[in-house]
């Protein structure tokens, strides 16, 4: 029986690092075999993209991230899905649409570059008000050059603006505001949604 591919994206400081381990544990407790992964991946291409974000810009970073994504799909995601696992991925194509756009890459180029990538069964977008994200970033520090300017407004705006584009490109979106949902409430909502998707899939 095929697995379920769930991706989680959102602006810096939105709480992905807090939510993903809790979500993975909750899904395991609900009886699902979970493969927890992330992008950029832990492979050579992914480590290069993650560690040298300050060195690569624009088209070069967009292509590097896409190359890592295709290798990640073949090397980890597709095998896990074929084993019937629920794959939970921290960042996927929606992050590329937003971050590469912030990096000056034309959106249409990013769309075409990622067109062959497998679409998830559920694409979760976490969001929050810019002032909340900025406070969290000040508290934990920036993780990449995309978070160094101190303003979350452009990234939040792009996630809002690109929701329609993502839906057109085949991403089944589910949006949660982490400014109004506690991590526990968000985990419960997503677990219910994912379990319902799996149940429908099993009946087909």
Secondary structure, DSSP 8 states (H G I E B T S, - for coil): ---EEEEEEE-TTSSHHHHHHHHHHHHHHTT--EEEEESS-SSHHHHHHHHTTTT--HHHHHHHHHHHHHHHIIIIIHHHHHTT-EEEEES-HHHHHHHHHHTT--HHHHHHHHTTS---SEEEEEE--HHHHHHHHHHH--SSGGGTTS--HHHHHHHHHHHHHHHHTT--EEEEETTTS-HHHHHHHHHHHHHHHHHHHHH-
